[in-house]
Amino acid sequence: MKRLLFLVLFITIMPLSGCSSLQVLDPKGPVAKLQENLFQLSTGIMILVFIIVFSMFVVFTWKYRETPERRDITPDYVKGNRKYEIAWTVIPIILLLILAVPTVQGTFSLSDSQEKEDGKMEITVTGHQYWWEFHYSDEGITLSNEVWIPVDTPVVFKLKSDDVIHSFWVPQLGGKKDLNPGGTNPNRLTLHASETGVYEGKCAELCGASHSLMRFKVHAVSKEKYDEWISDKQEDRAPEAAASDSYEKGKKLFTSNCLSCHADGYTEKRDGPNLAGIGRKDYIASVIPNSEANMKKWIKDPKSFKPGAKMPGFNDLTDEELNALANYLSNLK
Ligand code: CUA
């Protein structure tokens, strides 16, 4: 009954919990597929057990209900029944074995090496309150709240945290695994996309006021497109459509105000989120739809969108300055 209650709660609460964009039961890679198979197996067994037990409960309740004729009957005293006792001991053992064998097998097949493995692509993920940093050490590229990976390639994510414990989860590709602060031995998690697409990722460990807003996107692209994308970002070209007065003014403002925390090029790394590419993203800080108007609102008061965010609000900027800054940022592609 407890299990059923959990299942009913899970099914009803999940879509309401703000996770509606997360496709938990739509795997797009072998790791997530294996996890989904295990989930379906255990759910199937639970439903089977529930149906049998609940049907027996209903049948017996009806069959042996109190009727006027039976009112004065005292039932026989029954002491033990070897056949039934063996049955209700052996059946759960069999069911648990059916669950345990693939679970243990899966756990071993998914267990990740704690050391860097030769020939495997590795990306370092650092969790921050409340954003994600992805660093490609071989390529020298840093991204925030998005990561690009090639399809049909196992990618090892090396998981670290800058502050508290976070957890890395991309439901359609697999997970989750914790990002621990201060560790000398970071966790590693291998994920593998077998179809191109954009997959939602999320922090799965309560980490503070904006835990639920700690989202990221995984872009799985063909190997050719991946190589092209990476070398493009390594070149870190200045935006093409630039050079308006407003843009130049925004660039100056960025350099004097924002550059101490934020980089504006893919090959740079700072303490705050790297803003390279912010102009082509759907969301600002993965919480508000991207537009110059929202960019200005965010700069003025980021905490109203992401409570607990470390960035201070810049309320003293004039409208002209805000426009210039928003113009510069939206040109960072
Ligand atoms: Cu980070 Cu929850």
Residues whose N, C-alpha, C, O or C-beta is under 5 A from the ligand:
A	BS01	CUA	I165 H166 S167 C203 A204 E205 L206 C207 H211 M214
